[in-house]
Every structure is written in C-alpha cells, then in structure tokens.
Amino acid sequence: MSQAFVLINCELGSEEHIIEELKTLSDVKSVQGTFGAYDIIVEIASESVEQIRETITWKIRKIEKIRSTLTLTKVEGQGE
C-alpha cells in the first residue's frame, strides 16, 4: 500500500469546509487543521502511487478555495 501526506494552503476562512469535503474522499485516512506555513494536512493511502497522484490531481486540487498543495510520499520500509 502506498501512502502520502498532502499539505494544503487554502483561502482564509475556508478550512472547515475543505476539511469536510476531504473527509468524503475514500483514499483520505485522516485530515487535520494546522498552524504555520500550511493550513491542512491530509494522510492518503491507496493501492498505488498512481492512484494517489490521481486522487490529488483530480479530487483534492479541484476542491474550491484550495490555493496550493505540497505532497510528501512515504518511503516504504523506512521508519517501520
């Protein structure tokens, strides 16, 4: 199983709406609001890296009021 973390910048005041939309996506395992350079962190798990890429490109990045994303892909076997 492939995993990734997506850091999201969004428009001010849209965090709760975006978090609720993210929770409806099947590959999303957890969502948290954050303070700092990014507003939201999302954990994604899918059968393949390609499926993760499609979820980010065609689902997450299409959510209204998301300004930008940064994806961190987990390295299999490290830290386990």
SELUM-899885 format. One record per atom (N, C-alpha, C, O, CB): residue number from 1; x negated, y, z; atom name. Coordinates in steps of 0.2 Angstrom, whole numbers, always signed. Glycine has a CB too. Layout:
rec resi->NUM	xx->X	yy->Y	zz->Z	name->CA .
...
//
This chain:
rec resi->1	xx->-4	yy->-6	zz->+0	name->N .
rec resi->1	xx->+0	yy->+0	zz->+0	name->CA .
rec resi->1	xx->-4	yy->+6	zz->+0	name->C .
rec resi->1	xx->-9	yy->+7	zz->+4	name->O .
rec resi->1	xx->+5	yy->+0	zz->+6	name->CB .
rec resi->2	xx->-3	yy->+11	zz->-4	name->N .
rec resi->2	xx->-6	yy->+17	zz->-5	name->CA .
rec resi->2	xx->-3	yy->+23	zz->+0	name->C .
rec resi->2	xx->+3	yy->+23	zz->+1	name->O .
rec resi->2	xx->-7	yy->+20	zz->-12	name->CB .
rec resi->3	xx->-7	yy->+27	zz->+3	name->N .
rec resi->3	xx->-5	yy->+32	zz->+7	name->CA .
rec resi->3	xx->-8	yy->+39	zz->+6	name->C .
rec resi->3	xx->-13	yy->+39	zz->+3	name->O .
rec resi->3	xx->-6	yy->+30	zz->+15	name->CB .
rec resi->4	xx->-4	yy->+44	zz->+7	name->N .
rec resi->4	xx->-7	yy->+51	zz->+6	name->CA .
rec resi->4	xx->-3	yy->+56	zz->+11	name->C .
rec resi->4	xx->+2	yy->+54	zz->+13	name->O .
rec resi->4	xx->-6	yy->+53	zz->-2	name->CB .
rec resi->5	xx->-7	yy->+61	zz->+12	name->N .
rec resi->5	xx->-4	yy->+67	zz->+16	name->CA .
rec resi->5	xx->-4	yy->+73	zz->+11	name->C .
rec resi->5	xx->-8	yy->+74	zz->+8	name->O .
rec resi->5	xx->-8	yy->+68	zz->+22	name->CB .
rec resi->6	xx->+2	yy->+76	zz->+11	name->N .
rec resi->6	xx->+3	yy->+82	zz->+7	name->CA .
rec resi->6	xx->+4	yy->+88	zz->+12	name->C .
rec resi->6	xx->+8	yy->+88	zz->+16	name->O .
rec resi->6	xx->+9	yy->+81	zz->+2	name->CB .
rec resi->7	xx->+0	yy->+93	zz->+11	name->N .
rec resi->7	xx->+0	yy->+99	zz->+14	name->CA .
rec resi->7	xx->+4	yy->+104	zz->+10	name->C .
rec resi->7	xx->+2	yy->+105	zz->+4	name->O .
rec resi->7	xx->-7	yy->+102	zz->+16	name->CB .
rec resi->8	xx->+9	yy->+108	zz->+13	name->N .
rec resi->8	xx->+13	yy->+112	zz->+9	name->CA .
rec resi->8	xx->+13	yy->+119	zz->+12	name->C .
rec resi->8	xx->+14	yy->+120	zz->+18	name->O .
rec resi->8	xx->+20	yy->+109	zz->+9	name->CB .
rec resi->9	xx->+13	yy->+124	zz->+7	name->N .
rec resi->9	xx->+14	yy->+131	zz->+8	name->CA .
rec resi->9	xx->+21	yy->+132	zz->+5	name->C .
rec resi->9	xx->+23	yy->+130	zz->+0	name->O .
rec resi->9	xx->+9	yy->+135	zz->+5	name->CB .
rec resi->10	xx->+25	yy->+136	zz->+9	name->N .
rec resi->10	xx->+32	yy->+137	zz->+7	name->CA .
rec resi->10	xx->+34	yy->+145	zz->+8	name->C .
rec resi->10	xx->+30	yy->+148	zz->+12	name->O .
rec resi->10	xx->+37	yy->+133	zz->+10	name->CB .
rec resi->11	xx->+39	yy->+147	zz->+6	name->N .
rec resi->11	xx->+41	yy->+154	zz->+7	name->CA .
rec resi->11	xx->+43	yy->+154	zz->+14	name->C .
rec resi->11	xx->+46	yy->+150	zz->+17	name->O .
rec resi->11	xx->+47	yy->+156	zz->+2	name->CB .
rec resi->12	xx->+42	yy->+160	zz->+17	name->N .
rec resi->12	xx->+44	yy->+161	zz->+24	name->CA .
rec resi->12	xx->+51	yy->+160	zz->+25	name->C .
rec resi->12	xx->+56	yy->+163	zz->+22	name->O .
rec resi->12	xx->+42	yy->+169	zz->+26	name->CB .
rec resi->13	xx->+53	yy->+156	zz->+31	name->N .
rec resi->13	xx->+60	yy->+155	zz->+32	name->CA .
rec resi->13	xx->+63	yy->+149	zz->+29	name->C .
rec resi->13	xx->+69	yy->+147	zz->+31	name->O .
rec resi->13	xx->+64	yy->+161	zz->+31	name->CB .
rec resi->14	xx->+59	yy->+146	zz->+24	name->N .
rec resi->14	xx->+62	yy->+140	zz->+21	name->CA .
rec resi->14	xx->+60	yy->+134	zz->+23	name->C .
rec resi->14	xx->+62	yy->+128	zz->+21	name->O .
rec resi->14	xx->+60	yy->+141	zz->+13	name->CB .
rec resi->15	xx->+56	yy->+134	zz->+29	name->N .
rec resi->15	xx->+53	yy->+127	zz->+31	name->CA .
rec resi->15	xx->+58	yy->+122	zz->+33	name->C .
rec resi->15	xx->+58	yy->+116	zz->+31	name->O .
rec resi->15	xx->+49	yy->+129	zz->+37	name->CB .
rec resi->16	xx->+63	yy->+124	zz->+37	name->N .
rec resi->16	xx->+68	yy->+119	zz->+39	name->CA .
rec resi->16	xx->+72	yy->+116	zz->+33	name->C .
rec resi->16	xx->+73	yy->+110	zz->+33	name->O .
rec resi->16	xx->+73	yy->+122	zz->+44	name->CB .
rec resi->17	xx->+74	yy->+120	zz->+29	name->N .
rec resi->17	xx->+77	yy->+117	zz->+23	name->CA .
rec resi->17	xx->+73	yy->+112	zz->+19	name->C .
rec resi->17	xx->+75	yy->+107	zz->+17	name->O .
rec resi->17	xx->+80	yy->+123	zz->+18	name->CB .
rec resi->18	xx->+67	yy->+114	zz->+18	name->N .
rec resi->18	xx->+62	yy->+110	zz->+14	name->CA .
rec resi->18	xx->+61	yy->+103	zz->+18	name->C .
rec resi->18	xx->+61	yy->+98	zz->+15	name->O .
rec resi->18	xx->+55	yy->+113	zz->+13	name->CB .
rec resi->19	xx->+60	yy->+104	zz->+25	name->N .
rec resi->19	xx->+59	yy->+98	zz->+29	name->CA .
rec resi->19	xx->+65	yy->+93	zz->+28	name->C .
rec resi->19	xx->+64	yy->+87	zz->+27	name->O .
rec resi->19	xx->+58	yy->+100	zz->+36	name->CB .
rec resi->20	xx->+71	yy->+96	zz->+28	name->N .
rec resi->20	xx->+77	yy->+91	zz->+27	name->CA .
rec resi->20	xx->+77	yy->+88	zz->+20	name->C .
rec resi->20	xx->+79	yy->+82	zz->+20	name->O .
rec resi->20	xx->+83	yy->+96	zz->+28	name->CB .
rec resi->21	xx->+75	yy->+92	zz->+15	name->N .
rec resi->21	xx->+75	yy->+89	zz->+8	name->CA .
rec resi->21	xx->+70	yy->+83	zz->+8	name->C .
rec resi->21	xx->+71	yy->+78	zz->+5	name->O .
rec resi->21	xx->+74	yy->+94	zz->+3	name->CB .
rec resi->22	xx->+64	yy->+85	zz->+11	name->N .
rec resi->22	xx->+58	yy->+80	zz->+11	name->CA .
rec resi->22	xx->+61	yy->+73	zz->+14	name->C .
rec resi->22	xx->+59	yy->+68	zz->+12	name->O .
rec resi->22	xx->+52	yy->+83	zz->+14	name->CB .
rec resi->23	xx->+64	yy->+74	zz->+20	name->N .
rec resi->23	xx->+66	yy->+68	zz->+23	name->CA .
rec resi->23	xx->+71	yy->+63	zz->+19	name->C .
rec resi->23	xx->+72	yy->+57	zz->+21	name->O .
rec resi->23	xx->+70	yy->+70	zz->+30	name->CB .
rec resi->24	xx->+74	yy->+66	zz->+14	name->N .
rec resi->24	xx->+78	yy->+62	zz->+10	name->CA .
rec resi->24	xx->+75	yy->+57	zz->+5	name->C .
rec resi->24	xx->+78	yy->+53	zz->+2	name->O .
rec resi->24	xx->+83	yy->+66	zz->+6	name->CB .
rec resi->25	xx->+68	yy->+59	zz->+4	name->N .
rec resi->25	xx->+64	yy->+55	zz->-1	name->CA .
rec resi->25	xx->+62	yy->+48	zz->+1	name->C .
rec resi->25	xx->+59	yy->+48	zz->+7	name->O .
rec resi->25	xx->+58	yy->+59	zz->-4	name->CB .
rec resi->26	xx->+63	yy->+43	zz->-2	name->N .
rec resi->26	xx->+61	yy->+36	zz->+0	name->CA .
rec resi->26	xx->+54	yy->+35	zz->+2	name->C .
rec resi->26	xx->+53	yy->+31	zz->+6	name->O .
rec resi->26	xx->+63	yy->+31	zz->-5	name->CB .
rec resi->27	xx->+49	yy->+38	zz->-2	name->N .
rec resi->27	xx->+42	yy->+37	zz->+0	name->CA .
rec resi->27	xx->+40	yy->+41	zz->+6	name->C .
rec resi->27	xx->+34	yy->+40	zz->+8	name->O .
rec resi->27	xx->+38	yy->+39	zz->-6	name->CB .
rec resi->28	xx->+43	yy->+46	zz->+8	name->N .
rec resi->28	xx->+41	yy->+50	zz->+14	name->CA .
rec resi->28	xx->+42	yy->+46	zz->+20	name->C .
rec resi->28	xx->+48	yy->+44	zz->+22	name->O .
rec resi->28	xx->+45	yy->+57	zz->+14	name->CB .
rec resi->29	xx->+37	yy->+45	zz->+24	name->N .
rec resi->29	xx->+37	yy->+42	zz->+30	name->CA .
rec resi->29	xx->+37	yy->+46	zz->+36	name->C .
rec resi->29	xx->+40	yy->+44	zz->+41	name->O .
rec resi->29	xx->+30	yy->+38	zz->+31	name->CB .
rec resi->30	xx->+34	yy->+52	zz->+36	name->N .
rec resi->30	xx->+35	yy->+57	zz->+41	name->CA .
rec resi->30	xx->+34	yy->+64	zz->+38	name->C .
rec resi->30	xx->+31	yy->+65	zz->+33	name->O .
rec resi->30	xx->+30	yy->+56	zz->+47	name->CB .
rec resi->31	xx->+37	yy->+69	zz->+42	name->N .
rec resi->31	xx->+37	yy->+76	zz->+40	name->CA .
rec resi->31	xx->+36	yy->+80	zz->+46	name->C .
rec resi->31	xx->+40	yy->+79	zz->+51	name->O .
rec resi->31	xx->+43	yy->+78	zz->+36	name->CB .
rec resi->32	xx->+31	yy->+85	zz->+47	name->N .
rec resi->32	xx->+30	yy->+89	zz->+52	name->CA .
rec resi->32	xx->+29	yy->+96	zz->+50	name->C .
rec resi->32	xx->+26	yy->+98	zz->+45	name->O .
rec resi->32	xx->+25	yy->+87	zz->+57	name->CB .
rec resi->33	xx->+32	yy->+101	zz->+54	name->N .
rec resi->33	xx->+30	yy->+108	zz->+53	name->CA .
rec resi->33	xx->+24	yy->+109	zz->+56	name->C .
rec resi->33	xx->+22	yy->+106	zz->+61	name->O .
rec resi->33	xx->+36	yy->+113	zz->+56	name->CB .
rec resi->34	xx->+20	yy->+114	zz->+54	name->N .
rec resi->34	xx->+13	yy->+115	zz->+56	name->CA .
rec resi->34	xx->+12	yy->+123	zz->+57	name->C .
rec resi->34	xx->+15	yy->+127	zz->+53	name->O .
rec resi->34	xx->+8	yy->+112	zz->+52	name->CB .
rec resi->35	xx->+7	yy->+125	zz->+61	name->N .
rec resi->35	xx->+5	yy->+132	zz->+61	name->CA .
rec resi->35	xx->-2	yy->+132	zz->+58	name->C .
rec resi->35	xx->-6	yy->+127	zz->+58	name->O .
rec resi->35	xx->+4	yy->+135	zz->+68	name->CB .
rec resi->36	xx->-4	yy->+137	zz->+55	name->N .
rec resi->36	xx->-11	yy->+138	zz->+52	name->CA .
rec resi->36	xx->-10	yy->+139	zz->+44	name->C .
rec resi->36	xx->-5	yy->+142	zz->+42	name->O .
rec resi->36	xx->-15	yy->+131	zz->+53	name->CB .
rec resi->37	xx->-15	yy->+137	zz->+41	name->N .
rec resi->37	xx->-15	yy->+138	zz->+33	name->CA .
rec resi->37	xx->-9	yy->+135	zz->+29	name->C .
rec resi->37	xx->-8	yy->+137	zz->+24	name->O .
rec resi->37	xx->-22	yy->+135	zz->+31	name->CB .
rec resi->38	xx->-6	yy->+129	zz->+32	name->N .
rec resi->38	xx->-1	yy->+126	zz->+29	name->CA .
rec resi->38	xx->+5	yy->+126	zz->+33	name->C .
rec resi->38	xx->+4	yy->+126	zz->+39	name->O .
rec resi->38	xx->-3	yy->+119	zz->+27	name->CB .
rec resi->39	xx->+11	yy->+126	zz->+30	name->N .
rec resi->39	xx->+17	yy->+126	zz->+34	name->CA .
rec resi->39	xx->+20	yy->+119	zz->+36	name->C .
rec resi->39	xx->+24	yy->+118	zz->+41	name->O .
rec resi->39	xx->+22	yy->+130	zz->+30	name->CB .
rec resi->40	xx->+19	yy->+114	zz->+32	name->N .
rec resi->40	xx->+22	yy->+107	zz->+32	name->CA .
rec resi->40	xx->+17	yy->+102	zz->+30	name->C .
rec resi->40	xx->+13	yy->+103	zz->+26	name->O .
rec resi->40	xx->+29	yy->+107	zz->+28	name->CB .
rec resi->41	xx->+17	yy->+97	zz->+34	name->N .
rec resi->41	xx->+13	yy->+91	zz->+32	name->CA .
rec resi->41	xx->+17	yy->+85	zz->+31	name->C .
rec resi->41	xx->+22	yy->+84	zz->+35	name->O .
rec resi->41	xx->+7	yy->+89	zz->+37	name->CB .
rec resi->42	xx->+16	yy->+81	zz->+26	name->N .
rec resi->42	xx->+21	yy->+76	zz->+24	name->CA .
rec resi->42	xx->+16	yy->+69	zz->+23	name->C .
rec resi->42	xx->+11	yy->+70	zz->+20	name->O .
rec resi->42	xx->+25	yy->+77	zz->+17	name->CB .
rec resi->43	xx->+18	yy->+64	zz->+26	name->N .
rec resi->43	xx->+15	yy->+57	zz->+25	name->CA .
rec resi->43	xx->+19	yy->+53	zz->+20	name->C .
rec resi->43	xx->+25	yy->+53	zz->+21	name->O .
rec resi->43	xx->+14	yy->+53	zz->+32	name->CB .
rec resi->44	xx->+16	yy->+51	zz->+15	name->N .
rec resi->44	xx->+19	yy->+47	zz->+10	name->CA .
rec resi->44	xx->+16	yy->+40	zz->+9	name->C .
rec resi->44	xx->+10	yy->+40	zz->+10	name->O .
rec resi->44	xx->+18	yy->+51	zz->+3	name->CB .
rec resi->45	xx->+20	yy->+35	zz->+8	name->N .
rec resi->45	xx->+17	yy->+28	zz->+7	name->CA .
rec resi->45	xx->+21	yy->+25	zz->+1	name->C .
rec resi->45	xx->+27	yy->+25	zz->+1	name->O .
rec resi->45	xx->+18	yy->+24	zz->+14	name->CB .
rec resi->46	xx->+17	yy->+22	zz->-3	name->N .
rec resi->46	xx->+20	yy->+19	zz->-9	name->CA .
rec resi->46	xx->+16	yy->+13	zz->-11	name->C .
rec resi->46	xx->+11	yy->+12	zz->-9	name->O .
rec resi->46	xx->+21	yy->+24	zz->-15	name->CB .
rec resi->47	xx->+19	yy->+9	zz->-16	name->N .
rec resi->47	xx->+15	yy->+3	zz->-18	name->CA .
rec resi->47	xx->+9	yy->+5	zz->-22	name->C .
rec resi->47	xx->+4	yy->+1	zz->-23	name->O .
rec resi->47	xx->+20	yy->-1	zz->-23	name->CB .
rec resi->48	xx->+9	yy->+11	zz->-25	name->N .
rec resi->48	xx->+3	yy->+13	zz->-29	name->CA .
rec resi->48	xx->+1	yy->+20	zz->-29	name->C .
rec resi->48	xx->+6	yy->+24	zz->-27	name->O .
rec resi->48	xx->+4	yy->+11	zz->-37	name->CB .
rec resi->49	xx->-5	yy->+22	zz->-31	name->N .
rec resi->49	xx->-7	yy->+29	zz->-31	name->CA .
rec resi->49	xx->-3	yy->+32	zz->-36	name->C .
rec resi->49	xx->-1	yy->+38	zz->-36	name->O .
rec resi->49	xx->-14	yy->+30	zz->-32	name->CB .
rec resi->50	xx->-1	yy->+29	zz->-42	name->N .
rec resi->50	xx->+3	yy->+32	zz->-47	name->CA .
rec resi->50	xx->+10	yy->+34	zz->-45	name->C .
rec resi->50	xx->+12	yy->+39	zz->-47	name->O .
rec resi->50	xx->+3	yy->+27	zz->-53	name->CB .
rec resi->51	xx->+13	yy->+30	zz->-41	name->N .
rec resi->51	xx->+19	yy->+31	zz->-38	name->CA .
rec resi->51	xx->+19	yy->+37	zz->-33	name->C .
rec resi->51	xx->+24	yy->+41	zz->-33	name->O .
rec resi->51	xx->+22	yy->+25	zz->-34	name->CB .
rec resi->52	xx->+14	yy->+38	zz->-29	name->N .
rec resi->52	xx->+13	yy->+43	zz->-25	name->CA .
rec resi->52	xx->+12	yy->+50	zz->-29	name->C .
rec resi->52	xx->+15	yy->+55	zz->-28	name->O .
rec resi->52	xx->+6	yy->+43	zz->-21	name->CB .
rec resi->53	xx->+8	yy->+49	zz->-35	name->N .
rec resi->53	xx->+7	yy->+55	zz->-39	name->CA .
rec resi->53	xx->+14	yy->+57	zz->-42	name->C .
rec resi->53	xx->+16	yy->+63	zz->-43	name->O .
rec resi->53	xx->+3	yy->+54	zz->-45	name->CB .
rec resi->54	xx->+18	yy->+52	zz->-44	name->N .
rec resi->54	xx->+25	yy->+54	zz->-47	name->CA .
rec resi->54	xx->+29	yy->+57	zz->-42	name->C .
rec resi->54	xx->+33	yy->+62	zz->-43	name->O .
rec resi->54	xx->+28	yy->+48	zz->-50	name->CB .
rec resi->55	xx->+29	yy->+55	zz->-36	name->N .
rec resi->55	xx->+33	yy->+57	zz->-30	name->CA .
rec resi->55	xx->+31	yy->+65	zz->-29	name->C .
rec resi->55	xx->+36	yy->+69	zz->-28	name->O .
rec resi->55	xx->+33	yy->+53	zz->-24	name->CB .
rec resi->56	xx->+25	yy->+66	zz->-29	name->N .
rec resi->56	xx->+23	yy->+73	zz->-28	name->CA .
rec resi->56	xx->+24	yy->+77	zz->-33	name->C .
rec resi->56	xx->+27	yy->+83	zz->-33	name->O .
rec resi->56	xx->+15	yy->+73	zz->-26	name->CB .
rec resi->57	xx->+23	yy->+75	zz->-39	name->N .
rec resi->57	xx->+24	yy->+79	zz->-45	name->CA .
rec resi->57	xx->+31	yy->+81	zz->-47	name->C .
rec resi->57	xx->+33	yy->+86	zz->-48	name->O .
rec resi->57	xx->+20	yy->+76	zz->-51	name->CB .
rec resi->58	xx->+35	yy->+75	zz->-47	name->N .
rec resi->58	xx->+42	yy->+76	zz->-49	name->CA .
rec resi->58	xx->+47	yy->+77	zz->-44	name->C .
rec resi->58	xx->+53	yy->+78	zz->-46	name->O .
rec resi->58	xx->+44	yy->+70	zz->-53	name->CB .
rec resi->59	xx->+46	yy->+76	zz->-38	name->N .
rec resi->59	xx->+50	yy->+77	zz->-32	name->CA .
rec resi->59	xx->+48	yy->+82	zz->-28	name->C .
rec resi->59	xx->+52	yy->+87	zz->-27	name->O .
rec resi->59	xx->+51	yy->+70	zz->-29	name->CB .
rec resi->60	xx->+43	yy->+81	zz->-24	name->N .
rec resi->60	xx->+41	yy->+86	zz->-19	name->CA .
rec resi->60	xx->+39	yy->+93	zz->-22	name->C .
rec resi->60	xx->+42	yy->+98	zz->-20	name->O .
rec resi->60	xx->+34	yy->+84	zz->-16	name->CB .
rec resi->61	xx->+35	yy->+94	zz->-28	name->N .
rec resi->61	xx->+34	yy->+100	zz->-31	name->CA .
rec resi->61	xx->+40	yy->+103	zz->-34	name->C .
rec resi->61	xx->+39	yy->+109	zz->-36	name->O .
rec resi->61	xx->+28	yy->+99	zz->-35	name->CB .
rec resi->62	xx->+45	yy->+100	zz->-35	name->N .
rec resi->62	xx->+51	yy->+103	zz->-38	name->CA .
rec resi->62	xx->+56	yy->+106	zz->-33	name->C .
rec resi->62	xx->+61	yy->+109	zz->-35	name->O .
rec resi->62	xx->+55	yy->+97	zz->-42	name->CB .
rec resi->63	xx->+54	yy->+105	zz->-27	name->N .
rec resi->63	xx->+59	yy->+107	zz->-21	name->CA .
rec resi->63	xx->+58	yy->+115	zz->-22	name->C .
rec resi->63	xx->+53	yy->+118	zz->-21	name->O .
rec resi->63	xx->+57	yy->+105	zz->-14	name->CB .
rec resi->64	xx->+64	yy->+118	zz->-22	name->N .
rec resi->64	xx->+64	yy->+126	zz->-22	name->CA .
rec resi->64	xx->+61	yy->+129	zz->-16	name->C .
rec resi->64	xx->+61	yy->+126	zz->-10	name->O .
rec resi->64	xx->+71	yy->+128	zz->-23	name->CB .
rec resi->65	xx->+57	yy->+134	zz->-17	name->N .
rec resi->65	xx->+53	yy->+138	zz->-12	name->CA .
rec resi->65	xx->+47	yy->+135	zz->-9	name->C .
rec resi->65	xx->+44	yy->+138	zz->-5	name->O .
rec resi->65	xx->+58	yy->+139	zz->-6	name->CB .
rec resi->66	xx->+45	yy->+129	zz->-12	name->N .
rec resi->66	xx->+38	yy->+127	zz->-11	name->CA .
rec resi->66	xx->+33	yy->+131	zz->-15	name->C .
rec resi->66	xx->+34	yy->+131	zz->-22	name->O .
rec resi->66	xx->+37	yy->+119	zz->-12	name->CB .
rec resi->67	xx->+28	yy->+134	zz->-12	name->N .
rec resi->67	xx->+23	yy->+138	zz->-16	name->CA .
rec resi->67	xx->+18	yy->+134	zz->-19	name->C .
rec resi->67	xx->+16	yy->+135	zz->-25	name->O .
rec resi->67	xx->+21	yy->+144	zz->-12	name->CB .
rec resi->68	xx->+15	yy->+130	zz->-15	name->N .
rec resi->68	xx->+9	yy->+126	zz->-17	name->CA .
rec resi->68	xx->+8	yy->+119	zz->-12	name->C .
rec resi->68	xx->+11	yy->+119	zz->-7	name->O .
rec resi->68	xx->+2	yy->+130	zz->-16	name->CB .
rec resi->69	xx->+5	yy->+115	zz->-15	name->N .
rec resi->69	xx->+3	yy->+108	zz->-11	name->CA .
rec resi->69	xx->-4	yy->+107	zz->-12	name->C .
rec resi->69	xx->-8	yy->+109	zz->-17	name->O .
rec resi->69	xx->+8	yy->+103	zz->-14	name->CB .
rec resi->70	xx->-7	yy->+103	zz->-7	name->N .
rec resi->70	xx->-13	yy->+100	zz->-7	name->CA .
rec resi->70	xx->-12	yy->+93	zz->-5	name->C .
rec resi->70	xx->-10	yy->+92	zz->+1	name->O .
rec resi->70	xx->-18	yy->+104	zz->-2	name->CB .
rec resi->71	xx->-15	yy->+88	zz->-9	name->N .
rec resi->71	xx->-14	yy->+81	zz->-7	name->CA .
rec resi->71	xx->-21	yy->+78	zz->-5	name->C .
rec resi->71	xx->-26	yy->+79	zz->-8	name->O .
rec resi->71	xx->-11	yy->+77	zz->-14	name->CB .
rec resi->72	xx->-20	yy->+74	zz->+1	name->N .
rec resi->72	xx->-26	yy->+70	zz->+3	name->CA .
rec resi->72	xx->-24	yy->+63	zz->+3	name->C .
rec resi->72	xx->-19	yy->+61	zz->+6	name->O .
rec resi->72	xx->-28	yy->+73	zz->+11	name->CB .
rec resi->73	xx->-28	yy->+59	zz->-1	name->N .
rec resi->73	xx->-26	yy->+52	zz->-2	name->CA .
rec resi->73	xx->-30	yy->+48	zz->+3	name->C .
rec resi->73	xx->-36	yy->+49	zz->+3	name->O .
rec resi->73	xx->-28	yy->+50	zz->-10	name->CB .
rec resi->74	xx->-27	yy->+44	zz->+6	name->N .
rec resi->74	xx->-31	yy->+40	zz->+11	name->CA .
rec resi->74	xx->-35	yy->+35	zz->+8	name->C .
rec resi->74	xx->-34	yy->+32	zz->+2	name->O .
rec resi->74	xx->-25	yy->+36	zz->+15	name->CB .
rec resi->75	xx->-41	yy->+34	zz->+11	name->N .
rec resi->75	xx->-46	yy->+29	zz->+8	name->CA .
rec resi->75	xx->-45	yy->+22	zz->+11	name->C .
rec resi->75	xx->-45	yy->+22	zz->+17	name->O .
rec resi->75	xx->-54	yy->+32	zz->+9	name->CB .
rec resi->76	xx->-43	yy->+17	zz->+7	name->N .
rec resi->76	xx->-41	yy->+11	zz->+10	name->CA .
rec resi->76	xx->-47	yy->+8	zz->+14	name->C .
rec resi->76	xx->-53	yy->+8	zz->+11	name->O .
rec resi->76	xx->-39	yy->+6	zz->+4	name->CB .
rec resi->77	xx->-46	yy->+5	zz->+20	name->N .
rec resi->77	xx->-51	yy->+2	zz->+24	name->CA .
rec resi->77	xx->-55	yy->+6	zz->+28	name->C .
rec resi->77	xx->-58	yy->+4	zz->+33	name->O .
rec resi->77	xx->-56	yy->-2	zz->+19	name->CB .
rec resi->78	xx->-55	yy->+13	zz->+28	name->N .
rec resi->78	xx->-59	yy->+17	zz->+32	name->CA .
rec resi->78	xx->-54	yy->+19	zz->+38	name->C .
rec resi->78	xx->-48	yy->+21	zz->+37	name->O .
rec resi->78	xx->-61	yy->+23	zz->+29	name->CB .
rec resi->79	xx->-57	yy->+18	zz->+44	name->N .
rec resi->79	xx->-53	yy->+20	zz->+50	name->CA .
rec resi->79	xx->-48	yy->+15	zz->+52	name->C .
rec resi->79	xx->-44	yy->+17	zz->+57	name->O .
rec resi->79	xx->-50	yy->+27	zz->+49	name->CB .
rec resi->80	xx->-49	yy->+9	zz->+50	name->N .
rec resi->80	xx->-44	yy->+4	zz->+52	name->CA .
rec resi->80	xx->-47	yy->-1	zz->+57	name->C .
rec resi->80	xx->-44	yy->-5	zz->+59	name->O .
rec resi->80	xx->-41	yy->+0	zz->+46	name->CB .
//
